[in-house]
């Protein structure tokens, strides 16, 4: 594939900042009481998350609906695409995804979010899709439920880029490279024929410190990717929360 666009810190961080402003945060003490644990409807409209990515839109006739999960040590969420004319049922009235994490409720006829979005076809729209789908998976997550939000996207050499959250990050000599060190760290969109690929690199100091590579491959016109995540380099233990 040939690179067609790279994206700098300003563009990507602005998208993520807009997206994360609308993520539902836990109420004080939420999840501590047994009666408040478990799945419930989200009071935050997940369509606001999609609106943070201007090159994307929802397919006509669909609406996004979300449930969030709360307990004392953390939380998670799930977003579904549904016909906008269908009612949004309470979680206890839905079948469960028994092969999914925390067995989330799935209303009848609900579709995966990736099948419900479309875009303007630009290289940036595929980058936005890769970011949106990860932010959507992290919708409602906090504390022990966090995964993607423990990662920082890299735009340059990891030891030259300041840490956004101030987490400890070991010196270069304490790392083992498991794959060749990238020559281009910035998020990049590649294209050939009817395929588009988005590559991202991240670092995380949560648990085992790691530098990760993400590859999302799309067919032109579709915003459902085939996704691969690999660890490029492994460092010492970081923090545990």
N, C-alpha and C positions, 0 to 999 in steps of 0.2 A: 504494500500500500504506500501511497505517497502522502506526505503531510500537506494539508491544505490550510491549516490555521493553528496558531498557538495563542494561549490566553494568559495574560499576566495577572498579578495579584489584585490589582484594582478592580478589574472586571469580575473575577470570581468571588472575591470577598464581598463585593457589593451585593451580588446575588444571594450569597449565604446569609449576610446580615439581614436582608429583607425577609428571607425565608424564616429565619430563626426568631424574628420578632413576633411571629404569629403562632409559634409552637405553644401548646398548652402547658402551663406550669402547674405543679401541685399546689393545692391550698395548704396553709400551715396545718401540720398534723394529719394530712391526708394519708389514709392507709393504716393509721394506727389503730383505729377502732374496727373490730371485726365486721360491723355492719357496713363499713365504707370500703371494704376490700373487694377485689374482683373487677369484673367488666361492667362498664356503664357507657351510655352515650357521651360523646364528647360535646362539651359546650362551645368548643372552638370549631368554626366551620372550616373543614379542610380545603375548601375552594380558595380560601385566602392564601394557603400555601402555594397552590398552583399559580395564583395571580402574581406571585413574586418572581415568576419566570416568564418574561414578556413574549418570548418566541413560541410558547406552548399554549394550548387551549384544550378544553374538554370537547369531545365529540358531541354533536347535537343530540339532544334528547336524554343526556345522561347527567347525573349529579354525583358528587362525592359525599360519602357519609363516613363517619369515623366513630369507633369505640376506643376507649382508653381503659387500661388495666392499672389498678393501684393496689399496693400492699405496703407493709411497713418498711421494706428494704429497697423499694424502687417501683418503677412503673414502665409500661409499654403501651403501644397503641396499634391499631390497624385501620387502614383506610380502604373502603370498597367503592367501586363505581356501580351505580344503580340507575335504572330508569327513573327520570325525575318525577314521573307521575306516581311511582310506587311509594307507599308509606315506609317510614324508617322504624323498624320494629325494635322493641326493647331486647337487650342481649339474651335474656332468659327465654325469649320466644323464638330464638334462631337455632338452626343446626350449628354444630361446632366443627371446626377444622381439626379433626383428631390427629392429623399428622403435622399440625402446625405448632409453633412454640406457644405455650399457654392456652392451647385449644381455643383460638379466638372465635367469636360468633360470626357466622357468615349468612346474611339474609338470602333467601331464595332468589336466584337470578342475579346475584352480585357478581361482578367481574373484577379481575385484577386491574389495578390502576394503570399499569403499562399498556393495557389493551384499550384504554379509554381516552388516551391523549393523542393529539396530533400537533404538528408544528409547521413552521413556515419553510422547512426544507433547508435552511441555511446551516453551515457548519456549527454556528453558535447554538442552534436549536438542539443539536444532538448533545453538545456539552451540557446544556440546560436540562435535557432529559436525564442524563447521567446523575446530575446533582439532585434534581427533583425527586427521582425515584429513591435515592438514598435518604434524602430528608423525609420523604413520605414514610419510609420504613422506620425512621426514628421518631415519627410523630407521637408525642405523648410520653417519650422515654425520659426517665430521670434516674439518677443514682445508679444502682446496680443494673438497671435496664439499658444503660447507655452502651453504644458500640461505635457507630460511625462518628458520633460527636466527640469521641476521645481522640480522633485523628485530626491532624492538621494537613491540609493540602500543601505540597511543596512546589515552589516556583524556581528554586535555585539549589545549589549545594546545601544539604541539610544542616551542615555545621556553619554555614554562613547566614542562613535565614533565621532571624530571631524567633523565639518561641512565642506564639500568640498568647498562650495561657500560662507561660512561665514554668511549665513542668520540667523536671530534671531530664537532661538528655546527655547521655554519656559521650565522652570524647571519642574521636574517630578510631583511635587505637584499640578500643574495647569492643569493636564490632567485627562480626564474621559476615563476609559477603557470600551469599548463596546463589547469586546471579551476577552477571557483569554490571558494573556501576553505570547507570544511565548517562548518556551524553546530553540529553534534553530532559530537564526536570519539569518544565511548564506543562500544564494540561494541553494536550494536542489532539486535533481531529485529523484523521487520515481517511483517504477515500480511494477506491478503485472500483470501476464498473458500477455495480448495483449495491456495493457494500460501503458502510461507513464505520470507522472505529474511533472510539474515544479512549485515550490513555490518561490516567492520573497516577500520581505518586503521592503517598502520604507518609507521615511518621506518627507514631504513638508511643508514649511512655507509660501507658497503662499495662500493668502486668509485665510480661516480657517485652522490652523495648524492641520496636520493629520499624522497618521501612518497607512499605507495601506498594505493589504495583497493581493497578486495576485496568482491565481491558474490557470495554463494552462494545460489542459488535452488533450493528444494526443493518437490516436491509433498508435501502433507500425508501422512504415513505412510511416506514414502520418505526414506532418508538418503543418497541419491546426488544431489549437487547439480550444477547447471550453474554453472560458476565463471567469473567475469570479474575480472581484475586490471588496473588502470590506474595510471599515474603521475599524481598530482595536482599535484605540484610537483617541480622539479628544481633541485638545488643544485650547488656546485662538486665537484671530485673529493675523495673521502674517503681511506680507507685501502685498501691492497691487501695480501692475505695469500697 
